[in-house]
Amino acid sequence: MTTDKQFKRAARELAEREGISYTAARRRLADAPEAGVSAPLTTASAAAEDDQEPPRIYPTAGAPCPVDCDGTAHPNAVCWLWRPEDSKHVRHEVRRAAQLPNGRAGELCHRYEPPTPGYPNGSFFAREATWLLALVYAMLTDQRPELRPGRAELWAAVETDDQAAIDALMEPLDRAAARLLTKVPEQWWGEVKPRLDAYADFVDMDDRELRTWQEIDDRHHVGRLVDQWRRAWKERRGSEGYMERTGVLWSAPKGWLDDLLVEQHGGHGDGARVRLTDGRPAIVYAAEWSEAGAPVAYRIRELEPGRHGNIGKLVPSLTSDELVARDLVAGELDDQA
């Protein structure tokens, strides 16, 4: 029995014995292992029933197999399931955009995170939120497998060496992520974060059998994302002596996804300065999406005359936050601010 299986069995038995949740048992074992955890908590006979034969090592085919491969072309070797990183002749950014969940999240951050003074690749805190988008992708593809592109279709798209082909194939997943994520604090804390907490618990208890080394790699990557999620909300003593949580800049990935979908379907992206049909100037800071097409609504902040160092400019009002339908936006604002 592998160490991982022993740990899961120990957590289940500890949870049953102490009357606590499975997740709490895993954390207790990870933080302060008990004396008896290092050895299996089950009897030798029970362990023998679970593992009636020792693990076997099989060779892998020497090249990625066709999608419909049944193994007859490489007897005595298991199939090598193609992944985007196997297409070595294709540009790195194309392969990265096709790799779920981490690669695509990193590619969108690289494309759309705006540069800031001192940070030509965008805000440090925003770039740190890349793992959050990867976790959202992992959750959505686990809960809705139809959002993950088929292996054959993705392989064909990668071979074109065209990012637009990848983006078109990934659009259902990107759109689902854009509809889930938000820049509204009440929605984040009340809807999105609890859903991600529940998914993290699911991953902790997930004991589905993994049949290929690629599946094992994928599950390992998701586990690391969940670990990062846990660390982000765990209290620790900061440099000034106060207990605090690191958190994550959860609003950043929403802006990347909005910009991507606006490029594909039109509309106004994050930071667009617009004029409403009633004549008010405003700035767009998020878009609301339906199942298809351009944005159906925008979250805007009204622009007001600046004061102090912003005299003569229109600046966003910090107290303004309004959801307006798409047909209430007259067009881009013609100003030089």
N, C-alpha and C positions, 0 to 999 in steps of 0.2 A: 504494500500500500504506500502510495507516495506521501510525502510530508504534507502536501496541500490537502489531500483527502483526510489524513489524520487530524489536521487542524479543523476542518469542517465538521468531522464527526465529534471531535472534542467540544466544539462550540454548540452543536445540537444537544449533546448530552448535558453540558453545563446549563444551557437554557432550560431544559426540562427539569433538571435537578433543583435549580435555584428559582424557577418560576419567572424568568426574565425573558426578554425577546432574544431572538437569534442574533440580531445585530449587536445588542448590548453584550451578549456573550462573546462575540468575536472581538469587540473592542477590549473587553476585560482580559482576554487571553493575549491580545497583542500588546497591551500596555503593561500588564503585570502577570506574566505566565505563572500558573500554579505549578507546584512541584510535580503533580502527576500528569501534566499536559505533555511533557516531552515524550512520554511513552503513550502508546495507544490506550484509550480508555475502555476499549472493548476486549473481550477475551480472545485468546488465540483462535478458538474454534469459530467465533463470529467473523473474525478477520479472514479466516480461511474460506468461509462461505462467500465473502465478497470478492476475493481474489483467488479464484481457483487455479489460475495459471499465471505465470510471471509475465510481465510486459515483454513484448517482442520489438525488435528493431528491424524496420523495413527500409530498403533503399528507395530513393525517390527518382522519378523519371528525370532524364538529363536536360529537358527543356519543357517549357509550358505546354500542357496538353490542349488539344482542341476542346471546345466547350462540350461536344458530344462524345468525348473519349470514354470508352468502356473498359479500358485497361488492357485490351488484347494486344495493343501495339507495343507494350512494354511489360511482358510477363515478369512476375516476381518483383515488380516495383510499383509503388503507389503513384497515383497521378500527381502531377505538379499543376495545381490550379493557378491560372494566370492572375496576376495582379498588376496594377498600373506601373509599378516600379520595374517590372520585367521588360518593358518596352524601352530598352536602353538607347535606341536611336532617336527617340522622341525628345523634344525639349523638356527640360526639368520642370518648368512652370506648368506645362500641359499634364505631365505625369502627376505633379503635386495636386493640381485641381481635380484630378479624378480619384485620388486616394482618400477614402473615408475611414475614420472621421477626421484625423488630425491634419492630413495634407490639405484638404479643401479649406478647412478653417484657416490654416496658415496662409494659403494663397489669397483668400478674400481680404485678410488683414493686410497683406503685402500690397494688394491692389488699391484698397479704398481707405486705409487709415491715413488721414491727411497729415502732412508734415507740420511740425510746430517748431518755433525757434529753439535751437539747440538739439532738436530731435528730427533729423531729416526723414526718418522712417516712421514718424508719427509718435504720439504720446507713449511713453514707457508703460503707463498704467493701462492704456488701451491695448497695446500689443500683448500685455500679460493676460488679457481677457480671451486670447485665442483659444485657450483650452476650454473655456466655457462654451464657445460655439461648437467645438468638437464634441463636448459632452451632450449638447442639444442634438447634434446630428446622430450620435450614438443612440440616444433615447428614442428619437423619432424612427430610426430604421429598425430598432428592436420592437417597438410597439406597432409600427405600420410597415411591415416588410415590403409592401408594394412601392414605397418611396425609394427604395434602393434600386438603382438601375441594374438590369440584367447583365450578367458577365459578358455575354456575346455582344450586346449593344455597346457596352462600355469599352470593350476591347476594340471594336470597330471605330468608335469615336476617337480613342486615343491614337490609333494608327494614322488618323488623318493629320495629326500634329496641329490641330486647330482648337484653340481654347473655346471658340464660339460653339463648336460641336459638343464639347464637354458641358458648357453652361446650359445648353438647350436640354441635354439629357438630365442634368441635375436640377432643372428648374422646379419640378414638383417638391423636391426635398428642400430647396432654398426657400420656396414660397411657404411651405409649412413652418420652417424655422422663423421666417419673417413674421408670420401670423402669430406665432407663439411668443416671441420675444417682444419686449416693450421698453419704452423710456418713461413710463408712468410708474412712480414708486408704489402706488396702491396696487396696481396690477402685478408688479414684480413680487412684492412681499405677500400678497394675498393669493396669487394664482400660480405664477411661474416657479418661484422658489419651492413651494410645497410640492409641486409636481416633480421637480428635480430631486428633492429630498426622497420622495417615494421611489423614484427610479434608482437612486443610490442604494436604498435598502434592498430593492429587487436584485441588483447586481451582487450585493453581499451574499444573498441567499441563493444565487443562481448556480445550480449544480447540473445543468444540462451537459450531456456527454459531448465532448469535442472530438471529432473524428480525423481532422487534418491538422497539420502544424500551422497552416494559415489561420484556421479557426482559433487555435491556441494563442497565436500571436495577437489576433484581433481582440480576444477576450482579455489578454494581458494589458493591451493598450487602454481598453475601457476601464479596467480595474485601476490603472494608474490615474485616469481622469477622475474617477470616483474618490480616490485617495486625496487628490488635489482639492476636490470639492469639500471633503471633510475638513482638510486643513484650513481652508479659507474661512470657515465659520467656527473654528475652534478657538476658544479664548486662550490668550497667552499674555504674559506680562511684557509690555512694550518697553522701549528704552527710557521712558519717563516714569516707569514704575506702575502705570495703570494697566488694568486688564483690558484687552482689546481684541477684536477680531480683524484679520487681514482683509477679508471680503474680496470682492472682485468688481471691476468697473463694468457692471452688467449691461449698461446702456450702449456700450461701444459696438458689439456685434450687430445690433439692430440697425445701426447706421450703415454698416457695410452691406448688409442684405438689401436694405432699401435702395442704395446706390446701384447695386447689381441689377435689381429688377427694373429700376427706372431706366437703366441703359437698354434693357431688352424690350420694354413695353411703353416707354414714354412716361411723362408726368414730371413732377418736381421732386428732386432729391433733397437729402439732408443739407440744410443751410441755404436753400433757394429763397430769394427774396421775391415776394409775390404781392400783387394787389388783389384784394377781395372785391366782389361785385358791389359791395356797399361803399367802396372807395378807400377802405382802410389798408395801409401797408402792413405787411406781416412777414415773418420768416418761418419757413417750414423746418421742423426738427424731427418729424417722423411721418411715415406713411402707413395707412391701413389698407390691407390687401384682401381681395376675395379669392375665390378658387382659380380665377384666370384673369388675364388682362392687366390694365393699368390700375393705379391706386383708386380706391373708391372714396377715400377721405384722407385728410391731412391733420396732423396735430401742429398747430401754429402758435407762435407768440407774436403779439401785436408789436409793431415798431413805433417808437416814440422819439421826439427830438432829444438829442443827447445834451448832457450838461457837463460842466467842468472841462475836461480835456476832449470831450466828444461834441463840443458845440458845432453846429452846422451839419451833423450827421444824424441818421436815423439808427437807433440802437434797440435791441430787443427789450421789452418790458419783462422784468423778472417776476412780476406778479400775474402775467398773462399766460394762460394755458387753455387753448380752445380746440375742440374737434370740429372741423368744418367739412362738409361734403365737397366732392371734387368739383361739382358744377357751381360752387360758390367762389371758386378761385378764377379771377378774370384773366390772369396771365402774369408773366414775369414783371417785376418792378424795375423801371428804368431809372436807376440812380447810380451814383458813383461811390457810395459809402462802403 
